[in-house]
């Protein structure tokens, strides 16, 4: 059921071929990215971490993007 709701949301709200997803290591953002991918969208993932402090979420987003063939941009936030 949730899968159908996500498909409807992506199909209705994402008119472009490429979609940006704020990807973390969690199931919510990953579910949306996978739904968009399944619907034929080109996914571009974005994630972040503090300078000098890579996080599990950022590493997981990059790893998942690599496996799925998605572009992934990691934003490094300065700490000063």
mmCIF file of the N, C-alpha and C atoms, coordinates in Angstrom:
data_MODEL
# 
_entry.id   MODEL 
# 
loop_
_atom_site.group_PDB 
_atom_site.id 
_atom_site.type_symbol 
_atom_site.label_atom_id 
_atom_site.label_alt_id 
_atom_site.label_comp_id 
_atom_site.label_asym_id 
_atom_site.label_entity_id 
_atom_site.label_seq_id 
_atom_site.pdbx_PDB_ins_code 
_atom_site.Cartn_x 
_atom_site.Cartn_y 
_atom_site.Cartn_z 
_atom_site.occupancy 
_atom_site.B_iso_or_equiv 
_atom_site.pdbx_formal_charge 
_atom_site.auth_seq_id 
_atom_site.auth_comp_id 
_atom_site.auth_asym_id 
_atom_site.auth_atom_id 
_atom_site.pdbx_PDB_model_num 
ATOM 1   N N  . UNK A 1 1  ? 0.801  -1.189 0.000   1.00 0.00 ? 1  UNK A N  1 
ATOM 2   C CA . UNK A 1 1  ? 0.000  0.000  0.000   1.00 0.00 ? 1  UNK A CA 1 
ATOM 3   C C  . UNK A 1 1  ? 0.854  1.268  0.000   1.00 0.00 ? 1  UNK A C  1 
ATOM 4   N N  . UNK A 1 2  ? 1.867  1.323  0.870   1.00 0.00 ? 2  UNK A N  1 
ATOM 5   C CA . UNK A 1 2  ? 2.717  2.506  0.924   1.00 0.00 ? 2  UNK A CA 1 
ATOM 6   C C  . UNK A 1 2  ? 3.441  2.701  -0.410  1.00 0.00 ? 2  UNK A C  1 
ATOM 7   N N  . UNK A 1 3  ? 3.781  1.596  -1.055  1.00 0.00 ? 3  UNK A N  1 
ATOM 8   C CA . UNK A 1 3  ? 4.456  1.658  -2.340  1.00 0.00 ? 3  UNK A CA 1 
ATOM 9   C C  . UNK A 1 3  ? 3.594  2.383  -3.376  1.00 0.00 ? 3  UNK A C  1 
ATOM 10  N N  . UNK A 1 4  ? 2.320  2.075  -3.404  1.00 0.00 ? 4  UNK A N  1 
ATOM 11  C CA . UNK A 1 4  ? 1.399  2.719  -4.354  1.00 0.00 ? 4  UNK A CA 1 
ATOM 12  C C  . UNK A 1 4  ? 1.247  4.209  -4.044  1.00 0.00 ? 4  UNK A C  1 
ATOM 13  N N  . UNK A 1 5  ? 1.210  4.555  -2.757  1.00 0.00 ? 5  UNK A N  1 
ATOM 14  C CA . UNK A 1 5  ? 1.121  5.964  -2.371  1.00 0.00 ? 5  UNK A CA 1 
ATOM 15  C C  . UNK A 1 5  ? 2.366  6.736  -2.801  1.00 0.00 ? 5  UNK A C  1 
ATOM 16  N N  . UNK A 1 6  ? 3.532  6.133  -2.608  1.00 0.00 ? 6  UNK A N  1 
ATOM 17  C CA . UNK A 1 6  ? 4.783  6.781  -3.029  1.00 0.00 ? 6  UNK A CA 1 
ATOM 18  C C  . UNK A 1 6  ? 4.831  6.932  -4.541  1.00 0.00 ? 6  UNK A C  1 
ATOM 19  N N  . UNK A 1 7  ? 4.424  5.900  -5.265  1.00 0.00 ? 7  UNK A N  1 
ATOM 20  C CA . UNK A 1 7  ? 4.405  5.986  -6.729  1.00 0.00 ? 7  UNK A CA 1 
ATOM 21  C C  . UNK A 1 7  ? 3.479  7.108  -7.197  1.00 0.00 ? 7  UNK A C  1 
ATOM 22  N N  . UNK A 1 8  ? 2.315  7.201  -6.590  1.00 0.00 ? 8  UNK A N  1 
ATOM 23  C CA . UNK A 1 8  ? 1.365  8.250  -6.963  1.00 0.00 ? 8  UNK A CA 1 
ATOM 24  C C  . UNK A 1 8  ? 1.951  9.631  -6.667  1.00 0.00 ? 8  UNK A C  1 
ATOM 25  N N  . UNK A 1 9  ? 2.588  9.770  -5.504  1.00 0.00 ? 9  UNK A N  1 
ATOM 26  C CA . UNK A 1 9  ? 3.186  11.048 -5.132  1.00 0.00 ? 9  UNK A CA 1 
ATOM 27  C C  . UNK A 1 9  ? 4.263  11.459 -6.122  1.00 0.00 ? 9  UNK A C  1 
ATOM 28  N N  . UNK A 1 10 ? 5.188  10.550 -6.425  1.00 0.00 ? 10 UNK A N  1 
ATOM 29  C CA . UNK A 1 10 ? 6.285  10.868 -7.343  1.00 0.00 ? 10 UNK A CA 1 
ATOM 30  C C  . UNK A 1 10 ? 5.749  11.156 -8.739  1.00 0.00 ? 10 UNK A C  1 
ATOM 31  N N  . UNK A 1 11 ? 4.833  10.339 -9.213  1.00 0.00 ? 11 UNK A N  1 
ATOM 32  C CA . UNK A 1 11 ? 4.282  10.534 -10.557 1.00 0.00 ? 11 UNK A CA 1 
ATOM 33  C C  . UNK A 1 11 ? 3.538  11.870 -10.672 1.00 0.00 ? 11 UNK A C  1 
ATOM 34  N N  . UNK A 1 12 ? 2.865  12.274 -9.608  1.00 0.00 ? 12 UNK A N  1 
ATOM 35  C CA . UNK A 1 12 ? 2.071  13.498 -9.627  1.00 0.00 ? 12 UNK A CA 1 
ATOM 36  C C  . UNK A 1 12 ? 2.927  14.753 -9.433  1.00 0.00 ? 12 UNK A C  1 
ATOM 37  N N  . UNK A 1 13 ? 3.964  14.663 -8.610  1.00 0.00 ? 13 UNK A N  1 
ATOM 38  C CA . UNK A 1 13 ? 4.709  15.850 -8.196  1.00 0.00 ? 13 UNK A CA 1 
ATOM 39  C C  . UNK A 1 13 ? 6.084  16.027 -8.830  1.00 0.00 ? 13 UNK A C  1 
ATOM 40  N N  . UNK A 1 14 ? 6.564  15.041 -9.533  1.00 0.00 ? 14 UNK A N  1 
ATOM 41  C CA . UNK A 1 14 ? 7.909  15.118 -10.114 1.00 0.00 ? 14 UNK A CA 1 
ATOM 42  C C  . UNK A 1 14 ? 7.795  15.018 -11.629 1.00 0.00 ? 14 UNK A C  1 
ATOM 43  N N  . UNK A 1 15 ? 7.596  16.162 -12.259 1.00 0.00 ? 15 UNK A N  1 
ATOM 44  C CA . UNK A 1 15 ? 7.366  16.172 -13.698 1.00 0.00 ? 15 UNK A CA 1 
ATOM 45  C C  . UNK A 1 15 ? 8.642  16.074 -14.524 1.00 0.00 ? 15 UNK A C  1 
ATOM 46  N N  . UNK A 1 16 ? 9.768  16.456 -13.940 1.00 0.00 ? 16 UNK A N  1 
ATOM 47  C CA . UNK A 1 16 ? 11.033 16.423 -14.674 1.00 0.00 ? 16 UNK A CA 1 
ATOM 48  C C  . UNK A 1 16 ? 11.600 15.009 -14.730 1.00 0.00 ? 16 UNK A C  1 
ATOM 49  N N  . UNK A 1 17 ? 12.496 14.809 -15.668 1.00 0.00 ? 17 UNK A N  1 
ATOM 50  C CA . UNK A 1 17 ? 13.154 13.510 -15.805 1.00 0.00 ? 17 UNK A CA 1 
ATOM 51  C C  . UNK A 1 17 ? 14.121 13.240 -14.655 1.00 0.00 ? 17 UNK A C  1 
ATOM 52  N N  . UNK A 1 18 ? 14.772 14.308 -14.177 1.00 0.00 ? 18 UNK A N  1 
ATOM 53  C CA . UNK A 1 18 ? 15.727 14.184 -13.079 1.00 0.00 ? 18 UNK A CA 1 
ATOM 54  C C  . UNK A 1 18 ? 15.101 14.712 -11.801 1.00 0.00 ? 18 UNK A C  1 
ATOM 55  N N  . UNK A 1 19 ? 15.288 13.976 -10.704 1.00 0.00 ? 19 UNK A N  1 
ATOM 56  C CA . UNK A 1 19 ? 14.775 14.409 -9.411  1.00 0.00 ? 19 UNK A CA 1 
ATOM 57  C C  . UNK A 1 19 ? 15.917 14.499 -8.406  1.00 0.00 ? 19 UNK A C  1 
ATOM 58  N N  . UNK A 1 20 ? 15.842 15.490 -7.543  1.00 0.00 ? 20 UNK A N  1 
ATOM 59  C CA . UNK A 1 20 ? 16.804 15.653 -6.453  1.00 0.00 ? 20 UNK A CA 1 
ATOM 60  C C  . UNK A 1 20 ? 16.202 15.035 -5.200  1.00 0.00 ? 20 UNK A C  1 
ATOM 61  N N  . UNK A 1 21 ? 17.008 14.247 -4.520  1.00 0.00 ? 21 UNK A N  1 
ATOM 62  C CA . UNK A 1 21 ? 16.553 13.613 -3.277  1.00 0.00 ? 21 UNK A CA 1 
ATOM 63  C C  . UNK A 1 21 ? 17.578 13.926 -2.197  1.00 0.00 ? 21 UNK A C  1 
ATOM 64  N N  . UNK A 1 22 ? 17.102 14.446 -1.067  1.00 0.00 ? 22 UNK A N  1 
ATOM 65  C CA . UNK A 1 22 ? 17.972 14.650 0.086   1.00 0.00 ? 22 UNK A CA 1 
ATOM 66  C C  . UNK A 1 22 ? 18.093 13.301 0.779   1.00 0.00 ? 22 UNK A C  1 
ATOM 67  N N  . UNK A 1 23 ? 19.195 12.617 0.474   1.00 0.00 ? 23 UNK A N  1 
ATOM 68  C CA . UNK A 1 23 ? 19.339 11.212 0.868   1.00 0.00 ? 23 UNK A CA 1 
ATOM 69  C C  . UNK A 1 23 ? 20.155 11.069 2.143   1.00 0.00 ? 23 UNK A C  1 
ATOM 70  N N  . UNK A 1 24 ? 19.611 10.316 3.080   1.00 0.00 ? 24 UNK A N  1 
ATOM 71  C CA . UNK A 1 24 ? 20.324 9.980  4.307   1.00 0.00 ? 24 UNK A CA 1 
ATOM 72  C C  . UNK A 1 24 ? 20.493 8.465  4.342   1.00 0.00 ? 24 UNK A C  1 
ATOM 73  N N  . UNK A 1 25 ? 20.799 7.956  5.482   1.00 0.00 ? 25 UNK A N  1 
ATOM 74  C CA . UNK A 1 25 ? 20.904 6.509  5.613   1.00 0.00 ? 25 UNK A CA 1 
ATOM 75  C C  . UNK A 1 25 ? 19.587 5.868  6.012   1.00 0.00 ? 25 UNK A C  1 
ATOM 76  N N  . UNK A 1 26 ? 18.535 6.672  6.054   1.00 0.00 ? 26 UNK A N  1 
ATOM 77  C CA . UNK A 1 26 ? 17.251 6.192  6.552   1.00 0.00 ? 26 UNK A CA 1 
ATOM 78  C C  . UNK A 1 26 ? 16.337 5.645  5.476   1.00 0.00 ? 26 UNK A C  1 
ATOM 79  N N  . UNK A 1 27 ? 15.299 4.981  5.945   1.00 0.00 ? 27 UNK A N  1 
ATOM 80  C CA . UNK A 1 27 ? 14.362 4.302  5.049   1.00 0.00 ? 27 UNK A CA 1 
ATOM 81  C C  . UNK A 1 27 ? 13.449 5.291  4.311   1.00 0.00 ? 27 UNK A C  1 
ATOM 82  N N  . UNK A 1 28 ? 13.141 6.442  4.904   1.00 0.00 ? 28 UNK A N  1 
ATOM 83  C CA . UNK A 1 28 ? 12.209 7.387  4.277   1.00 0.00 ? 28 UNK A CA 1 
ATOM 84  C C  . UNK A 1 28 ? 12.754 7.939  2.966   1.00 0.00 ? 28 UNK A C  1 
ATOM 85  N N  . UNK A 1 29 ? 13.934 8.540  3.036   1.00 0.00 ? 29 UNK A N  1 
ATOM 86  C CA . UNK A 1 29 ? 14.499 9.137  1.822   1.00 0.00 ? 29 UNK A CA 1 
ATOM 87  C C  . UNK A 1 29 ? 14.876 8.064  0.802   1.00 0.00 ? 29 UNK A C  1 
ATOM 88  N N  . UNK A 1 30 ? 15.340 6.930  1.289   1.00 0.00 ? 30 UNK A N  1 
ATOM 89  C CA . UNK A 1 30 ? 15.692 5.844  0.381   1.00 0.00 ? 30 UNK A CA 1 
ATOM 90  C C  . UNK A 1 30 ? 14.461 5.310  -0.344  1.00 0.00 ? 30 UNK A C  1 
ATOM 91  N N  . UNK A 1 31 ? 13.348 5.207  0.350   1.00 0.00 ? 31 UNK A N  1 
ATOM 92  C CA . UNK A 1 31 ? 12.106 4.736  -0.275  1.00 0.00 ? 31 UNK A CA 1 
ATOM 93  C C  . UNK A 1 31 ? 11.676 5.660  -1.413  1.00 0.00 ? 31 UNK A C  1 
ATOM 94  N N  . UNK A 1 32 ? 11.759 6.974  -1.178  1.00 0.00 ? 32 UNK A N  1 
ATOM 95  C CA . UNK A 1 32 ? 11.407 7.928  -2.233  1.00 0.00 ? 32 UNK A CA 1 
ATOM 96  C C  . UNK A 1 32 ? 12.359 7.833  -3.417  1.00 0.00 ? 32 UNK A C  1 
ATOM 97  N N  . UNK A 1 33 ? 13.650 7.730  -3.134  1.00 0.00 ? 33 UNK A N  1 
ATOM 98  C CA . UNK A 1 33 ? 14.628 7.628  -4.217  1.00 0.00 ? 33 UNK A CA 1 
ATOM 99  C C  . UNK A 1 33 ? 14.415 6.361  -5.040  1.00 0.00 ? 33 UNK A C  1 
ATOM 100 N N  . UNK A 1 34 ? 14.177 5.250  -4.372  1.00 0.00 ? 34 UNK A N  1 
ATOM 101 C CA . UNK A 1 34 ? 13.954 3.992  -5.087  1.00 0.00 ? 34 UNK A CA 1 
ATOM 102 C C  . UNK A 1 34 ? 12.664 4.026  -5.902  1.00 0.00 ? 34 UNK A C  1 
ATOM 103 N N  . UNK A 1 35 ? 11.641 4.677  -5.371  1.00 0.00 ? 35 UNK A N  1 
ATOM 104 C CA . UNK A 1 35 ? 10.393 4.811  -6.119  1.00 0.00 ? 35 UNK A CA 1 
ATOM 105 C C  . UNK A 1 35 ? 10.614 5.634  -7.376  1.00 0.00 ? 35 UNK A C  1 
ATOM 106 N N  . UNK A 1 36 ? 11.300 6.755  -7.239  1.00 0.00 ? 36 UNK A N  1 
ATOM 107 C CA . UNK A 1 36 ? 11.592 7.593  -8.411  1.00 0.00 ? 36 UNK A CA 1 
ATOM 108 C C  . UNK A 1 36 ? 12.406 6.812  -9.439  1.00 0.00 ? 36 UNK A C  1 
ATOM 109 N N  . UNK A 1 37 ? 13.385 6.078  -8.970  1.00 0.00 ? 37 UNK A N  1 
ATOM 110 C CA . UNK A 1 37 ? 14.220 5.258  -9.856  1.00 0.00 ? 37 UNK A CA 1 
ATOM 111 C C  . UNK A 1 37 ? 13.367 4.232  -10.602 1.00 0.00 ? 37 UNK A C  1 
ATOM 112 N N  . UNK A 1 38 ? 12.504 3.559  -9.874  1.00 0.00 ? 38 UNK A N  1 
ATOM 113 C CA . UNK A 1 38 ? 11.641 2.546  -10.470 1.00 0.00 ? 38 UNK A CA 1 
ATOM 114 C C  . UNK A 1 38 ? 10.700 3.142  -11.524 1.00 0.00 ? 38 UNK A C  1 
ATOM 115 N N  . UNK A 1 39 ? 10.316 4.410  -11.327 1.00 0.00 ? 39 UNK A N  1 
ATOM 116 C CA . UNK A 1 39 ? 9.440  5.080  -12.281 1.00 0.00 ? 39 UNK A CA 1 
ATOM 117 C C  . UNK A 1 39 ? 10.205 5.692  -13.460 1.00 0.00 ? 39 UNK A C  1 
ATOM 118 N N  . UNK A 1 40 ? 11.499 5.403  -13.532 1.00 0.00 ? 40 UNK A N  1 
ATOM 119 C CA . UNK A 1 40 ? 12.288 5.850  -14.668 1.00 0.00 ? 40 UNK A CA 1 
ATOM 120 C C  . UNK A 1 40 ? 12.919 7.222  -14.524 1.00 0.00 ? 40 UNK A C  1 
ATOM 121 N N  . UNK A 1 41 ? 12.870 7.784  -13.331 1.00 0.00 ? 41 UNK A N  1 
ATOM 122 C CA . UNK A 1 41 ? 13.485 9.083  -13.086 1.00 0.00 ? 41 UNK A CA 1 
ATOM 123 C C  . UNK A 1 41 ? 14.980 8.917  -12.880 1.00 0.00 ? 41 UNK A C  1 
ATOM 124 N N  . UNK A 1 42 ? 15.731 9.933  -13.273 1.00 0.00 ? 42 UNK A N  1 
ATOM 125 C CA . UNK A 1 42 ? 17.162 9.966  -12.987 1.00 0.00 ? 42 UNK A CA 1 
ATOM 126 C C  . UNK A 1 42 ? 17.313 10.624 -11.622 1.00 0.00 ? 42 UNK A C  1 
ATOM 127 N N  . UNK A 1 43 ? 17.853 9.899  -10.671 1.00 0.00 ? 43 UNK A N  1 
ATOM 128 C CA . UNK A 1 43 ? 17.973 10.382 -9.294  1.00 0.00 ? 43 UNK A CA 1 
ATOM 129 C C  . UNK A 1 43 ? 19.330 11.052 -9.097  1.00 0.00 ? 43 UNK A C  1 
ATOM 130 N N  . UNK A 1 44 ? 19.296 12.252 -8.516  1.00 0.00 ? 44 UNK A N  1 
ATOM 131 C CA . UNK A 1 44 ? 20.516 12.920 -8.070  1.00 0.00 ? 44 UNK A CA 1 
ATOM 132 C C  . UNK A 1 44 ? 20.375 13.088 -6.564  1.00 0.00 ? 44 UNK A C  1 
ATOM 133 N N  . UNK A 1 45 ? 21.215 12.382 -5.837  1.00 0.00 ? 45 UNK A N  1 
ATOM 134 C CA . UNK A 1 45 ? 21.158 12.400 -4.379  1.00 0.00 ? 45 UNK A CA 1 
ATOM 135 C C  . UNK A 1 45 ? 22.038 13.516 -3.825  1.00 0.00 ? 45 UNK A C  1 
ATOM 136 N N  . UNK A 1 46 ? 21.565 14.115 -2.748  1.00 0.00 ? 46 UNK A N  1 
ATOM 137 C CA . UNK A 1 46 ? 22.327 15.128 -2.017  1.00 0.00 ? 46 UNK A CA 1 
ATOM 138 C C  . UNK A 1 46 ? 22.386 14.705 -0.560  1.00 0.00 ? 46 UNK A C  1 
ATOM 139 N N  . UNK A 1 47 ? 23.562 14.873 0.036   1.00 0.00 ? 47 UNK A N  1 
ATOM 140 C CA . UNK A 1 47 ? 23.738 14.572 1.441   1.00 0.00 ? 47 UNK A CA 1 
ATOM 141 C C  . UNK A 1 47 ? 24.736 15.578 2.001   1.00 0.00 ? 47 UNK A C  1 
ATOM 142 N N  . UNK A 1 48 ? 24.947 15.550 3.316   1.00 0.00 ? 48 UNK A N  1 
ATOM 143 C CA . UNK A 1 48 ? 25.891 16.502 3.916   1.00 0.00 ? 48 UNK A CA 1 
ATOM 144 C C  . UNK A 1 48 ? 26.514 15.911 5.167   1.00 0.00 ? 48 UNK A C  1 
ATOM 145 N N  . UNK A 1 49 ? 27.608 16.540 5.560   1.00 0.00 ? 49 UNK A N  1 
ATOM 146 C CA . UNK A 1 49 ? 28.207 16.271 6.866   1.00 0.00 ? 49 UNK A CA 1 
ATOM 147 C C  . UNK A 1 49 ? 29.041 17.483 7.254   1.00 0.00 ? 49 UNK A C  1 
ATOM 148 N N  . UNK A 1 50 ? 29.330 17.588 8.539   1.00 0.00 ? 50 UNK A N  1 
ATOM 149 C CA . UNK A 1 50 ? 30.170 18.678 9.018   1.00 0.00 ? 50 UNK A CA 1 
ATOM 150 C C  . UNK A 1 50 ? 31.615 18.436 8.594   1.00 0.00 ? 50 UNK A C  1 
ATOM 151 N N  . UNK A 1 51 ? 32.332 19.507 8.352   1.00 0.00 ? 51 UNK A N  1 
ATOM 152 C CA . UNK A 1 51 ? 33.730 19.437 7.944   1.00 0.00 ? 51 UNK A CA 1 
ATOM 153 C C  . UNK A 1 51 ? 34.538 18.589 8.925   1.00 0.00 ? 51 UNK A C  1 
ATOM 154 N N  . UNK A 1 52 ? 35.241 17.600 8.387   1.00 0.00 ? 52 UNK A N  1 
ATOM 155 C CA . UNK A 1 52 ? 36.095 16.740 9.202   1.00 0.00 ? 52 UNK A CA 1 
ATOM 156 C C  . UNK A 1 52 ? 35.338 15.717 10.034  1.00 0.00 ? 52 UNK A C  1 
ATOM 157 N N  . UNK A 1 53 ? 34.029 15.627 9.836   1.00 0.00 ? 53 UNK A N  1 
ATOM 158 C CA . UNK A 1 53 ? 33.227 14.701 10.640  1.00 0.00 ? 53 UNK A CA 1 
ATOM 159 C C  . UNK A 1 53 ? 32.256 13.909 9.763   1.00 0.00 ? 53 UNK A C  1 
ATOM 160 N N  . UNK A 1 54 ? 32.790 13.054 8.885   1.00 0.00 ? 54 UNK A N  1 
ATOM 161 C CA . UNK A 1 54 ? 31.889 12.246 8.052   1.00 0.00 ? 54 UNK A CA 1 
ATOM 162 C C  . UNK A 1 54 ? 30.914 11.463 8.930   1.00 0.00 ? 54 UNK A C  1 
ATOM 163 N N  . UNK A 1 55 ? 29.693 11.322 8.456   1.00 0.00 ? 55 UNK A N  1 
ATOM 164 C CA . UNK A 1 55 ? 28.659 10.637 9.231   1.00 0.00 ? 55 UNK A CA 1 
ATOM 165 C C  . UNK A 1 55 ? 28.239 9.336  8.558   1.00 0.00 ? 55 UNK A C  1 
ATOM 166 N N  . UNK A 1 56 ? 27.609 8.500  9.339   1.00 0.00 ? 56 UNK A N  1 
ATOM 167 C CA . UNK A 1 56 ? 27.057 7.253  8.805   1.00 0.00 ? 56 UNK A CA 1 
ATOM 168 C C  . UNK A 1 56 ? 26.072 7.558  7.678   1.00 0.00 ? 56 UNK A C  1 
ATOM 169 N N  . UNK A 1 57 ? 25.202 8.550  7.897   1.00 0.00 ? 57 UNK A N  1 
ATOM 170 C CA . UNK A 1 57 ? 24.192 8.894  6.887   1.00 0.00 ? 57 UNK A CA 1 
ATOM 171 C C  . UNK A 1 57 ? 24.833 9.308  5.565   1.00 0.00 ? 57 UNK A C  1 
ATOM 172 N N  . UNK A 1 58 ? 25.831 10.170 5.635   1.00 0.00 ? 58 UNK A N  1 
ATOM 173 C CA . UNK A 1 58 ? 26.490 10.639 4.411   1.00 0.00 ? 58 UNK A CA 1 
ATOM 174 C C  . UNK A 1 58 ? 27.200 9.482  3.704   1.00 0.00 ? 58 UNK A C  1 
ATOM 175 N N  . UNK A 1 59 ? 27.859 8.640  4.470   1.00 0.00 ? 59 UNK A N  1 
ATOM 176 C CA . UNK A 1 59 ? 28.547 7.490  3.878   1.00 0.00 ? 59 UNK A CA 1 
ATOM 177 C C  . UNK A 1 59 ? 27.549 6.515  3.256   1.00 0.00 ? 59 UNK A C  1 
ATOM 178 N N  . UNK A 1 60 ? 26.425 6.292  3.927   1.00 0.00 ? 60 UNK A N  1 
ATOM 179 C CA . UNK A 1 60 ? 25.397 5.383  3.411   1.00 0.00 ? 60 UNK A CA 1 
ATOM 180 C C  . UNK A 1 60 ? 24.764 5.948  2.142   1.00 0.00 ? 60 UNK A C  1 
ATOM 181 N N  . UNK A 1 61 ? 24.515 7.241  2.118   1.00 0.00 ? 61 UNK A N  1 
ATOM 182 C CA . UNK A 1 61 ? 23.944 7.880  0.927   1.00 0.00 ? 61 UNK A CA 1 
ATOM 183 C C  . UNK A 1 61 ? 24.889 7.724  -0.265  1.00 0.00 ? 61 UNK A C  1 
ATOM 184 N N  . UNK A 1 62 ? 26.171 7.933  -0.038  1.00 0.00 ? 62 UNK A N  1 
ATOM 185 C CA . UNK A 1 62 ? 27.156 7.799  -1.114  1.00 0.00 ? 62 UNK A CA 1 
ATOM 186 C C  . UNK A 1 62 ? 27.241 6.352  -1.576  1.00 0.00 ? 62 UNK A C  1 
ATOM 187 N N  . UNK A 1 63 ? 27.293 5.423  -0.646  1.00 0.00 ? 63 UNK A N  1 
ATOM 188 C CA . UNK A 1 63 ? 27.390 4.002  -0.973  1.00 0.00 ? 63 UNK A CA 1 
ATOM 189 C C  . UNK A 1 63 ? 26.167 3.529  -1.769  1.00 0.00 ? 63 UNK A C  1 
ATOM 190 N N  . UNK A 1 64 ? 24.989 3.908  -1.318  1.00 0.00 ? 64 UNK A N  1 
ATOM 191 C CA . UNK A 1 64 ? 23.763 3.519  -2.006  1.00 0.00 ? 64 UNK A CA 1 
ATOM 192 C C  . UNK A 1 64 ? 23.717 4.118  -3.407  1.00 0.00 ? 64 UNK A C  1 
ATOM 193 N N  . UNK A 1 65 ? 24.092 5.388  -3.508  1.00 0.00 ? 65 UNK A N  1 
ATOM 194 C CA . UNK A 1 65 ? 24.108 6.058  -4.819  1.00 0.00 ? 65 UNK A CA 1 
ATOM 195 C C  . UNK A 1 65 ? 25.057 5.353  -5.783  1.00 0.00 ? 65 UNK A C  1 
ATOM 196 N N  . UNK A 1 66 ? 26.216 4.981  -5.292  1.00 0.00 ? 66 UNK A N  1 
ATOM 197 C CA . UNK A 1 66 ? 27.183 4.268  -6.134  1.00 0.00 ? 66 UNK A CA 1 
ATOM 198 C C  . UNK A 1 66 ? 26.588 2.943  -6.630  1.00 0.00 ? 66 UNK A C  1 
ATOM 199 N N  . UNK A 1 67 ? 25.945 2.214  -5.736  1.00 0.00 ? 67 UNK A N  1 
ATOM 200 C CA . UNK A 1 67 ? 25.361 0.921  -6.107  1.00 0.00 ? 67 UNK A CA 1 
ATOM 201 C C  . UNK A 1 67 ? 24.224 1.073  -7.123  1.00 0.00 ? 67 UNK A C  1 
ATOM 202 N N  . UNK A 1 68 ? 23.449 2.154  -6.987  1.00 0.00 ? 68 UNK A N  1 
ATOM 203 C CA . UNK A 1 68 ? 22.284 2.370  -7.851  1.00 0.00 ? 68 UNK A CA 1 
ATOM 204 C C  . UNK A 1 68 ? 22.627 3.133  -9.130  1.00 0.00 ? 68 UNK A C  1 
ATOM 205 N N  . UNK A 1 69 ? 23.844 3.649  -9.223  1.00 0.00 ? 69 UNK A N  1 
ATOM 206 C CA . UNK A 1 69 ? 24.236 4.413  -10.406 1.00 0.00 ? 69 UNK A CA 1 
ATOM 207 C C  . UNK A 1 69 ? 23.700 5.842  -10.395 1.00 0.00 ? 69 UNK A C  1 
ATOM 208 N N  . UNK A 1 70 ? 23.411 6.373  -9.214  1.00 0.00 ? 70 UNK A N  1 
ATOM 209 C CA . UNK A 1 70 ? 22.905 7.731  -9.088  1.00 0.00 ? 70 UNK A CA 1 
ATOM 210 C C  . UNK A 1 70 ? 24.059 8.704  -8.886  1.00 0.00 ? 70 UNK A C  1 
ATOM 211 N N  . UNK A 1 71 ? 23.896 9.917  -9.386  1.00 0.00 ? 71 UNK A N  1 
ATOM 212 C CA . UNK A 1 71 ? 24.827 10.980 -9.045  1.00 0.00 ? 71 UNK A CA 1 
ATOM 213 C C  . UNK A 1 71 ? 24.602 11.316 -7.576  1.00 0.00 ? 71 UNK A C  1 
ATOM 214 N N  . UNK A 1 72 ? 25.689 11.668 -6.879  1.00 0.00 ? 72 UNK A N  1 
ATOM 215 C CA . UNK A 1 72 ? 25.565 12.012 -5.468  1.00 0.00 ? 72 UNK A CA 1 
ATOM 216 C C  . UNK A 1 72 ? 26.478 13.191 -5.163  1.00 0.00 ? 72 UNK A C  1 
ATOM 217 N N  . UNK A 1 73 ? 25.914 14.223 -4.586  1.00 0.00 ? 73 UNK A N  1 
ATOM 218 C CA . UNK A 1 73 ? 26.664 15.396 -4.180  1.00 0.00 ? 73 UNK A CA 1 
ATOM 219 C C  . UNK A 1 73 ? 26.674 15.440 -2.662  1.00 0.00 ? 73 UNK A C  1 
ATOM 220 N N  . UNK A 1 74 ? 27.883 15.449 -2.097  1.00 0.00 ? 74 UNK A N  1 
ATOM 221 C CA . UNK A 1 74 ? 28.027 15.582 -0.652  1.00 0.00 ? 74 UNK A CA 1 
ATOM 222 C C  . UNK A 1 74 ? 28.454 17.014 -0.352  1.00 0.00 ? 74 UNK A C  1 
ATOM 223 N N  . UNK A 1 75 ? 27.657 17.699 0.438   1.00 0.00 ? 75 UNK A N  1 
ATOM 224 C CA . UNK A 1 75 ? 27.955 19.066 0.842   1.00 0.00 ? 75 UNK A CA 1 
ATOM 225 C C  . UNK A 1 75 ? 28.678 19.001 2.194   1.00 0.00 ? 75 UNK A C  1 
ATOM 226 N N  . UNK A 1 76 ? 29.859 19.591 2.230   1.00 0.00 ? 76 UNK A N  1 
ATOM 227 C CA . UNK A 1 76 ? 30.633 19.635 3.467   1.00 0.00 ? 76 UNK A CA 1 
ATOM 228 C C  . UNK A 1 76 ? 30.394 20.997 4.110   1.00 0.00 ? 76 UNK A C  1 
ATOM 229 N N  . UNK A 1 77 ? 29.833 20.989 5.298   1.00 0.00 ? 77 UNK A N  1 
ATOM 230 C CA . UNK A 1 77 ? 29.472 22.223 5.996   1.00 0.00 ? 77 UNK A CA 1 
ATOM 231 C C  . UNK A 1 77 ? 30.636 22.652 6.870   1.00 0.00 ? 77 UNK A C  1 
ATOM 232 N N  . UNK A 1 78 ? 31.163 23.862 6.637   1.00 0.00 ? 78 UNK A N  1 
ATOM 233 C CA . UNK A 1 78 ? 32.274 24.350 7.474   1.00 0.00 ? 78 UNK A CA 1 
ATOM 234 C C  . UNK A 1 78 ? 31.852 24.455 8.938   1.00 0.00 ? 78 UNK A C  1 
ATOM 235 N N  . UNK A 1 79 ? 32.780 24.182 9.844   1.00 0.00 ? 79 UNK A N  1 
ATOM 236 C CA . UNK A 1 79 ? 32.446 24.246 11.264  1.00 0.00 ? 79 UNK A CA 1 
ATOM 237 C C  . UNK A 1 79 ? 32.862 25.567 11.920  1.00 0.00 ? 79 UNK A C  1 
ATOM 238 N N  . UNK A 1 80 ? 33.526 26.425 11.172  1.00 0.00 ? 80 UNK A N  1 
ATOM 239 C CA . UNK A 1 80 ? 33.895 27.723 11.772  1.00 0.00 ? 80 UNK A CA 1 
ATOM 240 C C  . UNK A 1 80 ? 33.152 28.862 11.148  1.00 0.00 ? 80 UNK A C  1 
# 
